[in-house]
């Protein structure tokens, strides 16, 4: 197997250590990327691109290979790029159409993405949910050490995780946090993640006196999440949210926006609210903090729901079966 990716990703995922042949690609946007991909795809039985940007480049590389018997292209859609403005939206739709029409098979991680790929003209779009592997090692629920570190020993702890970027719903989340100041004890909202919105969010937290802490990027997210009373996912769109998967697997009650693949992922094991509705979000969290039995019911339902998701081995077997099918053709 040959893996083509920016050099820094090998340090994260250790492709070489896993036994793959690794081809480092130039930085994003470099025209040499397509040429490097074209050379790497020579003699390939199947080419698999992950994400829209990688799929566009792979399609370009294969279209310029000069071979009438080019390798079949599999593309995985596991996210959706948010385009602001009519012009950018039009370009995005054009890229999506070009990508799915060049692909032999589109694997999408949610039913919504399957439908989107079909609307764009995919010949063969299939549901291929991907489940994040469980956290390794024991994780203690409501760990006192973690709560003490975060400053939530004698108050409820709310936890959100994700990049501090537009579209992740943090502005709405801070709107909701204003109403939580009236509660006694006052809950603490902790947000783990980094991004371009951090400075703006921090200014609001200080100016409005919100019970919110930004703690940056953390490596111990599972431990912090396990210590929470409620997890919050306010995003504008998600396919198979990592936070939702971790929360349900750990038995942490979740309040999430009913967007993208979230309803399909969580089923009845979470409280769902409309995106951008701060009042509904605040009310759902308050309702859970006031209702211990409901939190316990969601915790149990979350573990049951997590048991219905495919395992890592299931995901690998499914992808390999697609490869075998295409090579067999």
Secondary structure, 3 states (H helix, E strand, C coil): CEEEEEHHHHHHHCCCCCCCEEEEECCCCCCHHHHHHHHHCCCCCEEEEECHHHHHHHHHHHHCCCCCCCCEEEEEECCCCCCCCHHHHHHHHHHHHHHHHHCCEEEECCHHHHHHHHHCCCCCEEECCCCCCCCCCCCCCCCHHHHHHHCCCCCCEEEEECCCCCCCCHHHHHHHHHHHCCCCCCCEEEEECCCCCHHHHHHHHHHHCCCEEEEECCCCHHHHHHCCCEEEECCCCCCCCHHHHHHHHHCCCEEEECCCCHHHHHCCCCEEECCCCHHHHHHHHHHHHHCHHHHHHHHHHHHHHHCCCCCHHHHHHHHHHHHHHHHHC
